[in-house]
């Protein structure tokens, strides 16, 4: 299962905001994910010119994904 990196970062930002914690940058979060979950890989998915990076091997819980989708809007 592949999860867009932007969605993972949006979930992280939302959780940081709720905990009143200053979030780190997207690249910093990626580095921490690599340390915590060494089997998680990144992959570019999509057609040429419109591809986006995804994390392969990590998913968001459905209820968190729904909260993030409402948060981003």
PDB file with one MODEL, atoms N, CA, C and O in Angstrom:
MODEL        1
ATOM      1  N   UNK A   1       0.855  -1.172   0.000  1.00  0.00           N
ATOM      2  CA  UNK A   1       0.000   0.000   0.000  1.00  0.00           C
ATOM      3  C   UNK A   1       0.900   1.234   0.000  1.00  0.00           C
ATOM      4  O   UNK A   1       1.882   1.292   0.740  1.00  0.00           O
ATOM      5  N   UNK A   2       0.567   2.204  -0.820  1.00  0.00           N
ATOM      6  CA  UNK A   2       1.342   3.439  -0.913  1.00  0.00           C
ATOM      7  C   UNK A   2       0.506   4.604  -0.378  1.00  0.00           C
ATOM      8  O   UNK A   2      -0.683   4.716  -0.676  1.00  0.00           O
ATOM      9  N   UNK A   3       1.134   5.454   0.404  1.00  0.00           N
ATOM     10  CA  UNK A   3       0.473   6.615   1.003  1.00  0.00           C
ATOM     11  C   UNK A   3       1.228   7.866   0.575  1.00  0.00           C
ATOM     12  O   UNK A   3       2.447   7.928   0.736  1.00  0.00           O
ATOM     13  N   UNK A   4       0.532   8.864   0.033  1.00  0.00           N
ATOM     14  CA  UNK A   4       1.223  10.086  -0.381  1.00  0.00           C
ATOM     15  C   UNK A   4       1.989  10.724   0.778  1.00  0.00           C
ATOM     16  O   UNK A   4       1.488  10.808   1.899  1.00  0.00           O
ATOM     17  N   UNK A   5       3.210  11.170   0.489  1.00  0.00           N
ATOM     18  CA  UNK A   5       4.020  11.815   1.531  1.00  0.00           C
ATOM     19  C   UNK A   5       3.327  13.067   2.050  1.00  0.00           C
ATOM     20  O   UNK A   5       3.410  13.380   3.237  1.00  0.00           O
ATOM     21  N   UNK A   6       2.646  13.779   1.164  1.00  0.00           N
ATOM     22  CA  UNK A   6       1.961  15.007   1.590  1.00  0.00           C
ATOM     23  C   UNK A   6       0.859  14.702   2.592  1.00  0.00           C
ATOM     24  O   UNK A   6       0.610  15.497   3.499  1.00  0.00           O
ATOM     25  N   UNK A   7       0.197  13.562   2.440  1.00  0.00           N
ATOM     26  CA  UNK A   7      -0.865  13.175   3.369  1.00  0.00           C
ATOM     27  C   UNK A   7      -0.276  12.801   4.733  1.00  0.00           C
ATOM     28  O   UNK A   7      -0.846  13.142   5.770  1.00  0.00           O
ATOM     29  N   UNK A   8       0.855  12.107   4.734  1.00  0.00           N
ATOM     30  CA  UNK A   8       1.517  11.752   5.988  1.00  0.00           C
ATOM     31  C   UNK A   8       1.966  13.020   6.705  1.00  0.00           C
ATOM     32  O   UNK A   8       1.809  13.137   7.921  1.00  0.00           O
ATOM     33  N   UNK A   9       2.524  13.967   5.959  1.00  0.00           N
ATOM     34  CA  UNK A   9       2.996  15.202   6.586  1.00  0.00           C
ATOM     35  C   UNK A   9       1.814  16.033   7.093  1.00  0.00           C
ATOM     36  O   UNK A   9       1.911  16.647   8.156  1.00  0.00           O
ATOM     37  N   UNK A  10       0.712  16.063   6.360  1.00  0.00           N
ATOM     38  CA  UNK A  10      -0.474  16.796   6.819  1.00  0.00           C
ATOM     39  C   UNK A  10      -1.007  16.200   8.113  1.00  0.00           C
ATOM     40  O   UNK A  10      -1.434  16.936   9.002  1.00  0.00           O
ATOM     41  N   UNK A  11      -0.987  14.865   8.229  1.00  0.00           N
ATOM     42  CA  UNK A  11      -1.421  14.206   9.464  1.00  0.00           C
ATOM     43  C   UNK A  11      -0.500  14.588  10.610  1.00  0.00           C
ATOM     44  O   UNK A  11      -0.956  14.861  11.721  1.00  0.00           O
ATOM     45  N   UNK A  12       0.791  14.605  10.338  1.00  0.00           N
ATOM     46  CA  UNK A  12       1.780  14.983  11.347  1.00  0.00           C
ATOM     47  C   UNK A  12       1.562  16.435  11.801  1.00  0.00           C
ATOM     48  O   UNK A  12       1.582  16.724  12.997  1.00  0.00           O
ATOM     49  N   UNK A  13       1.353  17.340  10.841  1.00  0.00           N
ATOM     50  CA  UNK A  13       1.108  18.743  11.184  1.00  0.00           C
ATOM     51  C   UNK A  13      -0.142  18.897  12.037  1.00  0.00           C
ATOM     52  O   UNK A  13      -0.146  19.652  13.008  1.00  0.00           O
ATOM     53  N   UNK A  14      -1.198  18.185  11.676  1.00  0.00           N
ATOM     54  CA  UNK A  14      -2.453  18.259  12.414  1.00  0.00           C
ATOM     55  C   UNK A  14      -2.257  17.770  13.849  1.00  0.00           C
ATOM     56  O   UNK A  14      -2.739  18.399  14.791  1.00  0.00           O
ATOM     57  N   UNK A  15      -1.553  16.655  14.016  1.00  0.00           N
ATOM     58  CA  UNK A  15      -1.317  16.118  15.356  1.00  0.00           C
ATOM     59  C   UNK A  15      -0.427  17.042  16.176  1.00  0.00           C
ATOM     60  O   UNK A  15      -0.636  17.189  17.380  1.00  0.00           O
ATOM     61  N   UNK A  16       0.566  17.669  15.539  1.00  0.00           N
ATOM     62  CA  UNK A  16       1.423  18.631  16.245  1.00  0.00           C
ATOM     63  C   UNK A  16       0.614  19.834  16.711  1.00  0.00           C
ATOM     64  O   UNK A  16       0.796  20.326  17.825  1.00  0.00           O
ATOM     65  N   UNK A  17      -0.282  20.303  15.843  1.00  0.00           N
ATOM     66  CA  UNK A  17      -1.120  21.453  16.198  1.00  0.00           C
ATOM     67  C   UNK A  17      -2.007  21.130  17.388  1.00  0.00           C
ATOM     68  O   UNK A  17      -2.161  21.946  18.296  1.00  0.00           O
ATOM     69  N   UNK A  18      -2.586  19.943  17.381  1.00  0.00           N
ATOM     70  CA  UNK A  18      -3.446  19.536  18.502  1.00  0.00           C
ATOM     71  C   UNK A  18      -2.663  19.386  19.799  1.00  0.00           C
ATOM     72  O   UNK A  18      -3.197  19.636  20.880  1.00  0.00           O
ATOM     73  N   UNK A  19      -1.381  18.974  19.696  1.00  0.00           N
ATOM     74  CA  UNK A  19      -0.549  18.792  20.878  1.00  0.00           C
ATOM     75  C   UNK A  19       0.208  20.072  21.242  1.00  0.00           C
ATOM     76  O   UNK A  19       0.971  20.099  22.208  1.00  0.00           O
ATOM     77  N   UNK A  20      -0.010  21.131  20.459  1.00  0.00           N
ATOM     78  CA  UNK A  20       0.653  22.416  20.681  1.00  0.00           C
ATOM     79  C   UNK A  20       2.175  22.269  20.635  1.00  0.00           C
ATOM     80  O   UNK A  20       2.892  22.793  21.488  1.00  0.00           O
ATOM     81  N   UNK A  21       2.653  21.536  19.609  1.00  0.00           N
ATOM     82  CA  UNK A  21       4.073  21.279  19.399  1.00  0.00           C
ATOM     83  C   UNK A  21       4.461  21.840  18.033  1.00  0.00           C
ATOM     84  O   UNK A  21       3.706  21.711  17.069  1.00  0.00           O
ATOM     85  N   UNK A  22       5.626  22.457  17.952  1.00  0.00           N
ATOM     86  CA  UNK A  22       6.122  22.991  16.684  1.00  0.00           C
ATOM     87  C   UNK A  22       6.572  21.839  15.781  1.00  0.00           C
ATOM     88  O   UNK A  22       7.454  21.073  16.170  1.00  0.00           O
ATOM     89  N   UNK A  23       5.987  21.694  14.579  1.00  0.00           N
ATOM     90  CA  UNK A  23       6.376  20.590  13.696  1.00  0.00           C
ATOM     91  C   UNK A  23       7.724  20.848  13.034  1.00  0.00           C
ATOM     92  O   UNK A  23       8.125  21.997  12.844  1.00  0.00           O
ATOM     93  N   UNK A  24       8.417  19.769  12.688  1.00  0.00           N
ATOM     94  CA  UNK A  24       9.654  19.885  11.925  1.00  0.00           C
ATOM     95  C   UNK A  24       9.284  19.906  10.444  1.00  0.00           C
ATOM     96  O   UNK A  24       8.121  19.703  10.096  1.00  0.00           O
ATOM     97  N   UNK A  25      10.238  20.142   9.591  1.00  0.00           N
ATOM     98  CA  UNK A  25       9.983  20.187   8.156  1.00  0.00           C
ATOM     99  C   UNK A  25       9.713  18.821   7.571  1.00  0.00           C
ATOM    100  O   UNK A  25       9.917  17.795   8.219  1.00  0.00           O
ATOM    101  N   UNK A  26       9.245  18.826   6.323  1.00  0.00           N
ATOM    102  CA  UNK A  26       8.879  17.578   5.668  1.00  0.00           C
ATOM    103  C   UNK A  26      10.097  16.678   5.455  1.00  0.00           C
ATOM    104  O   UNK A  26       9.993  15.460   5.599  1.00  0.00           O
ATOM    105  N   UNK A  27      11.240  17.256   5.118  1.00  0.00           N
ATOM    106  CA  UNK A  27      12.431  16.424   4.920  1.00  0.00           C
ATOM    107  C   UNK A  27      12.904  15.825   6.248  1.00  0.00           C
ATOM    108  O   UNK A  27      13.361  14.683   6.289  1.00  0.00           O
ATOM    109  N   UNK A  28      12.792  16.596   7.327  1.00  0.00           N
ATOM    110  CA  UNK A  28      13.161  16.089   8.647  1.00  0.00           C
ATOM    111  C   UNK A  28      12.275  14.945   9.078  1.00  0.00           C
ATOM    112  O   UNK A  28      12.746  13.968   9.661  1.00  0.00           O
ATOM    113  N   UNK A  29      10.981  15.066   8.790  1.00  0.00           N
ATOM    114  CA  UNK A  29      10.054  13.985   9.120  1.00  0.00           C
ATOM    115  C   UNK A  29      10.395  12.734   8.328  1.00  0.00           C
ATOM    116  O   UNK A  29      10.333  11.624   8.857  1.00  0.00           O
ATOM    117  N   UNK A  30      10.755  12.907   7.068  1.00  0.00           N
ATOM    118  CA  UNK A  30      11.144  11.765   6.239  1.00  0.00           C
ATOM    119  C   UNK A  30      12.359  11.050   6.790  1.00  0.00           C
ATOM    120  O   UNK A  30      12.420   9.820   6.783  1.00  0.00           O
ATOM    121  N   UNK A  31      13.335  11.824   7.271  1.00  0.00           N
ATOM    122  CA  UNK A  31      14.541  11.226   7.858  1.00  0.00           C
ATOM    123  C   UNK A  31      14.210  10.451   9.127  1.00  0.00           C
ATOM    124  O   UNK A  31      14.743   9.366   9.360  1.00  0.00           O
ATOM    125  N   UNK A  32      13.320  11.021   9.952  1.00  0.00           N
ATOM    126  CA  UNK A  32      12.917  10.315  11.176  1.00  0.00           C
ATOM    127  C   UNK A  32      12.140   9.037  10.864  1.00  0.00           C
ATOM    128  O   UNK A  32      12.311   8.021  11.537  1.00  0.00           O
ATOM    129  N   UNK A  33      11.286   9.094   9.841  1.00  0.00           N
ATOM    130  CA  UNK A  33      10.543   7.893   9.451  1.00  0.00           C
ATOM    131  C   UNK A  33      11.496   6.795   8.991  1.00  0.00           C
ATOM    132  O   UNK A  33      11.283   5.621   9.294  1.00  0.00           O
ATOM    133  N   UNK A  34      12.547   7.171   8.259  1.00  0.00           N
ATOM    134  CA  UNK A  34      13.530   6.187   7.805  1.00  0.00           C
ATOM    135  C   UNK A  34      14.240   5.532   8.979  1.00  0.00           C
ATOM    136  O   UNK A  34      14.526   4.335   8.946  1.00  0.00           O
ATOM    137  N   UNK A  35      14.528   6.315  10.024  1.00  0.00           N
ATOM    138  CA  UNK A  35      15.198   5.769  11.207  1.00  0.00           C
ATOM    139  C   UNK A  35      14.245   4.856  11.986  1.00  0.00           C
ATOM    140  O   UNK A  35      14.620   3.759  12.400  1.00  0.00           O
ATOM    141  N   UNK A  36      13.005   5.327  12.177  1.00  0.00           N
ATOM    142  CA  UNK A  36      12.040   4.563  12.973  1.00  0.00           C
ATOM    143  C   UNK A  36      11.510   3.338  12.227  1.00  0.00           C
ATOM    144  O   UNK A  36      11.250   2.300  12.836  1.00  0.00           O
ATOM    145  N   UNK A  37      11.352   3.460  10.916  1.00  0.00           N
ATOM    146  CA  UNK A  37      10.790   2.375  10.094  1.00  0.00           C
ATOM    147  C   UNK A  37      11.704   2.127   8.888  1.00  0.00           C
ATOM    148  O   UNK A  37      11.404   2.592   7.788  1.00  0.00           O
ATOM    149  N   UNK A  38      12.805   1.409   9.076  1.00  0.00           N
ATOM    150  CA  UNK A  38      13.770   1.235   7.983  1.00  0.00           C
ATOM    151  C   UNK A  38      13.223   0.479   6.771  1.00  0.00           C
ATOM    152  O   UNK A  38      13.806   0.561   5.690  1.00  0.00           O
ATOM    153  N   UNK A  39      12.129  -0.248   6.923  1.00  0.00           N
ATOM    154  CA  UNK A  39      11.588  -0.998   5.784  1.00  0.00           C
ATOM    155  C   UNK A  39      10.679  -0.139   4.903  1.00  0.00           C
ATOM    156  O   UNK A  39      10.314  -0.561   3.806  1.00  0.00           O
ATOM    157  N   UNK A  40      10.311   1.051   5.364  1.00  0.00           N
ATOM    158  CA  UNK A  40       9.460   1.941   4.575  1.00  0.00           C
ATOM    159  C   UNK A  40      10.300   2.563   3.466  1.00  0.00           C
ATOM    160  O   UNK A  40      11.392   3.076   3.710  1.00  0.00           O
ATOM    161  N   UNK A  41       9.776   2.509   2.244  1.00  0.00           N
ATOM    162  CA  UNK A  41      10.487   3.052   1.087  1.00  0.00           C
ATOM    163  C   UNK A  41       9.683   4.195   0.478  1.00  0.00           C
ATOM    164  O   UNK A  41       8.491   4.340   0.750  1.00  0.00           O
ATOM    165  N   UNK A  42      10.336   4.997  -0.340  1.00  0.00           N
ATOM    166  CA  UNK A  42       9.633   6.044  -1.079  1.00  0.00           C
ATOM    167  C   UNK A  42       9.611   5.666  -2.550  1.00  0.00           C
ATOM    168  O   UNK A  42      10.529   5.030  -3.068  1.00  0.00           O
ATOM    169  N   UNK A  43       8.533   6.078  -3.205  1.00  0.00           N
ATOM    170  CA  UNK A  43       8.369   5.746  -4.609  1.00  0.00           C
ATOM    171  C   UNK A  43       7.604   6.869  -5.283  1.00  0.00           C
ATOM    172  O   UNK A  43       6.704   7.461  -4.687  1.00  0.00           O
ATOM    173  N   UNK A  44       7.960   7.162  -6.525  1.00  0.00           N
ATOM    174  CA  UNK A  44       7.224   8.153  -7.303  1.00  0.00           C
ATOM    175  C   UNK A  44       6.119   7.429  -8.063  1.00  0.00           C
ATOM    176  O   UNK A  44       6.379   6.496  -8.823  1.00  0.00           O
ATOM    177  N   UNK A  45       4.893   7.867  -7.849  1.00  0.00           N
ATOM    178  CA  UNK A  45       3.755   7.262  -8.536  1.00  0.00           C
ATOM    179  C   UNK A  45       3.006   8.337  -9.310  1.00  0.00           C
ATOM    180  O   UNK A  45       2.923   9.485  -8.874  1.00  0.00           O
ATOM    181  N   UNK A  46       2.471   7.963 -10.445  1.00  0.00           N
ATOM    182  CA  UNK A  46       1.732   8.885 -11.286  1.00  0.00           C
ATOM    183  C   UNK A  46       2.344   8.932 -12.676  1.00  0.00           C
ATOM    184  O   UNK A  46       3.394   8.341 -12.932  1.00  0.00           O
ATOM    185  N   UNK A  47       1.671   9.640 -13.563  1.00  0.00           N
ATOM    186  CA  UNK A  47       2.143   9.743 -14.938  1.00  0.00           C
ATOM    187  C   UNK A  47       3.231  10.801 -15.039  1.00  0.00           C
ATOM    188  O   UNK A  47       3.365  11.658 -14.166  1.00  0.00           O
ATOM    189  N   UNK A  48       3.987  10.730 -16.090  1.00  0.00           N
ATOM    190  CA  UNK A  48       5.111  11.651 -16.308  1.00  0.00           C
ATOM    191  C   UNK A  48       4.655  13.103 -16.202  1.00  0.00           C
ATOM    192  O   UNK A  48       3.682  13.510 -16.837  1.00  0.00           O
ATOM    193  N   UNK A  49       5.361  13.864 -15.401  1.00  0.00           N
ATOM    194  CA  UNK A  49       5.029  15.271 -15.212  1.00  0.00           C
ATOM    195  C   UNK A  49       4.044  15.529 -14.088  1.00  0.00           C
ATOM    196  O   UNK A  49       3.909  16.664 -13.632  1.00  0.00           O
ATOM    197  N   UNK A  50       3.356  14.494 -13.636  1.00  0.00           N
ATOM    198  CA  UNK A  50       2.351  14.642 -12.573  1.00  0.00           C
ATOM    199  C   UNK A  50       2.568  13.628 -11.459  1.00  0.00           C
ATOM    200  O   UNK A  50       1.645  13.322 -10.704  1.00  0.00           O
ATOM    201  N   UNK A  51       3.780  13.109 -11.358  1.00  0.00           N
ATOM    202  CA  UNK A  51       4.035  12.094 -10.335  1.00  0.00           C
ATOM    203  C   UNK A  51       4.245  12.754  -8.974  1.00  0.00           C
ATOM    204  O   UNK A  51       4.673  13.904  -8.875  1.00  0.00           O
ATOM    205  N   UNK A  52       3.933  11.994  -7.939  1.00  0.00           N
ATOM    206  CA  UNK A  52       4.102  12.457  -6.567  1.00  0.00           C
ATOM    207  C   UNK A  52       4.784  11.349  -5.779  1.00  0.00           C
ATOM    208  O   UNK A  52       4.645  10.166  -6.087  1.00  0.00           O
ATOM    209  N   UNK A  53       5.520  11.758  -4.760  1.00  0.00           N
ATOM    210  CA  UNK A  53       6.209  10.790  -3.906  1.00  0.00           C
ATOM    211  C   UNK A  53       5.226  10.164  -2.928  1.00  0.00           C
ATOM    212  O   UNK A  53       4.345  10.835  -2.390  1.00  0.00           O
ATOM    213  N   UNK A  54       5.396   8.872  -2.711  1.00  0.00           N
ATOM    214  CA  UNK A  54       4.576   8.113  -1.784  1.00  0.00           C
ATOM    215  C   UNK A  54       5.484   7.291  -0.872  1.00  0.00           C
ATOM    216  O   UNK A  54       6.596   6.922  -1.250  1.00  0.00           O
ATOM    217  N   UNK A  55       4.991   7.011   0.338  1.00  0.00           N
ATOM    218  CA  UNK A  55       5.653   6.059   1.224  1.00  0.00           C
ATOM    219  C   UNK A  55       5.031   4.702   0.963  1.00  0.00           C
ATOM    220  O   UNK A  55       3.808   4.560   0.961  1.00  0.00           O
ATOM    221  N   UNK A  56       5.869   3.711   0.745  1.00  0.00           N
ATOM    222  CA  UNK A  56       5.406   2.344   0.530  1.00  0.00           C
ATOM    223  C   UNK A  56       5.700   1.563   1.798  1.00  0.00           C
ATOM    224  O   UNK A  56       6.844   1.505   2.249  1.00  0.00           O
ATOM    225  N   UNK A  57       4.663   0.959   2.374  1.00  0.00           N
ATOM    226  CA  UNK A  57       4.832   0.176   3.594  1.00  0.00           C
ATOM    227  C   UNK A  57       4.284   0.873   4.821  1.00  0.00           C
ATOM    228  O   UNK A  57       4.475   0.394   5.939  1.00  0.00           O
ATOM    229  N   UNK A  58       3.607   1.998   4.635  1.00  0.00           N
ATOM    230  CA  UNK A  58       3.011   2.718   5.763  1.00  0.00           C
ATOM    231  C   UNK A  58       1.631   3.221   5.320  1.00  0.00           C
ATOM    232  O   UNK A  58       1.461   3.685   4.193  1.00  0.00           O
ATOM    233  N   UNK A  59       0.668   3.123   6.211  1.00  0.00           N
ATOM    234  CA  UNK A  59      -0.683   3.618   5.922  1.00  0.00           C
ATOM    235  C   UNK A  59      -1.194   4.403   7.123  1.00  0.00           C
ATOM    236  O   UNK A  59      -0.711   4.240   8.243  1.00  0.00           O
ATOM    237  N   UNK A  60      -2.170   5.248   6.870  1.00  0.00           N
ATOM    238  CA  UNK A  60      -2.836   5.970   7.951  1.00  0.00           C
ATOM    239  C   UNK A  60      -4.098   5.211   8.328  1.00  0.00           C
ATOM    240  O   UNK A  60      -4.746   4.599   7.479  1.00  0.00           O
ATOM    241  N   UNK A  61      -4.435   5.256   9.595  1.00  0.00           N
ATOM    242  CA  UNK A  61      -5.702   4.657  10.022  1.00  0.00           C
ATOM    243  C   UNK A  61      -6.835   5.394   9.315  1.00  0.00           C
ATOM    244  O   UNK A  61      -6.740   6.601   9.094  1.00  0.00           O
ATOM    245  N   UNK A  62      -7.913   4.682   8.955  1.00  0.00           N
ATOM    246  CA  UNK A  62      -9.009   5.326   8.218  1.00  0.00           C
ATOM    247  C   UNK A  62      -9.575   6.563   8.927  1.00  0.00           C
ATOM    248  O   UNK A  62      -9.882   7.562   8.276  1.00  0.00           O
ATOM    249  N   UNK A  63      -9.714   6.501  10.253  1.00  0.00           N
ATOM    250  CA  UNK A  63     -10.287   7.650  10.962  1.00  0.00           C
ATOM    251  C   UNK A  63      -9.320   8.843  10.949  1.00  0.00           C
ATOM    252  O   UNK A  63      -9.758   9.992  10.893  1.00  0.00           O
ATOM    253  N   UNK A  64      -8.016   8.575  11.000  1.00  0.00           N
ATOM    254  CA  UNK A  64      -7.029   9.658  10.925  1.00  0.00           C
ATOM    255  C   UNK A  64      -6.994  10.238   9.516  1.00  0.00           C
ATOM    256  O   UNK A  64      -6.889  11.452   9.343  1.00  0.00           O
ATOM    257  N   UNK A  65      -7.081   9.380   8.523  1.00  0.00           N
ATOM    258  CA  UNK A  65      -7.087   9.839   7.132  1.00  0.00           C
ATOM    259  C   UNK A  65      -8.279  10.763   6.877  1.00  0.00           C
ATOM    260  O   UNK A  65      -8.147  11.787   6.207  1.00  0.00           O
ATOM    261  N   UNK A  66      -9.441  10.395   7.416  1.00  0.00           N
ATOM    262  CA  UNK A  66     -10.639  11.227   7.267  1.00  0.00           C
ATOM    263  C   UNK A  66     -10.455  12.575   7.968  1.00  0.00           C
ATOM    264  O   UNK A  66     -10.847  13.611   7.433  1.00  0.00           O
ATOM    265  N   UNK A  67      -9.866  12.563   9.152  1.00  0.00           N
ATOM    266  CA  UNK A  67      -9.612  13.813   9.887  1.00  0.00           C
ATOM    267  C   UNK A  67      -8.658  14.711   9.102  1.00  0.00           C
ATOM    268  O   UNK A  67      -8.849  15.926   9.048  1.00  0.00           O
ATOM    269  N   UNK A  68      -7.637  14.116   8.496  1.00  0.00           N
ATOM    270  CA  UNK A  68      -6.655  14.896   7.730  1.00  0.00           C
ATOM    271  C   UNK A  68      -7.306  15.487   6.490  1.00  0.00           C
ATOM    272  O   UNK A  68      -7.046  16.639   6.144  1.00  0.00           O
ATOM    273  N   UNK A  69      -8.134  14.726   5.831  1.00  0.00           N
ATOM    274  CA  UNK A  69      -8.801  15.228   4.624  1.00  0.00           C
ATOM    275  C   UNK A  69      -9.685  16.426   4.969  1.00  0.00           C
ATOM    276  O   UNK A  69      -9.765  17.374   4.188  1.00  0.00           O
ATOM    277  N   UNK A  70     -10.344  16.399   6.118  1.00  0.00           N
ATOM    278  CA  UNK A  70     -11.148  17.533   6.551  1.00  0.00           C
ATOM    279  C   UNK A  70     -10.276  18.707   7.007  1.00  0.00           C
ATOM    280  O   UNK A  70     -10.654  19.867   6.843  1.00  0.00           O
ATOM    281  N   UNK A  71      -9.122  18.403   7.574  1.00  0.00           N
ATOM    282  CA  UNK A  71      -8.180  19.423   8.062  1.00  0.00           C
ATOM    283  C   UNK A  71      -7.564  20.193   6.902  1.00  0.00           C
ATOM    284  O   UNK A  71      -7.397  21.410   6.976  1.00  0.00           O
ATOM    285  N   UNK A  72      -7.227  19.482   5.832  1.00  0.00           N
ATOM    286  CA  UNK A  72      -6.570  20.101   4.678  1.00  0.00           C
ATOM    287  C   UNK A  72      -7.512  21.025   3.920  1.00  0.00           C
ATOM    288  O   UNK A  72      -7.067  22.021   3.350  1.00  0.00           O
ATOM    289  N   UNK A  73      -8.781  20.721   3.904  1.00  0.00           N
ATOM    290  CA  UNK A  73      -9.753  21.525   3.144  1.00  0.00           C
ATOM    291  C   UNK A  73      -9.907  22.879   3.684  1.00  0.00           C
ATOM    292  O   UNK A  73     -10.687  23.670   3.154  1.00  0.00           O
TER     293      UNK A  73
ENDMDL
END
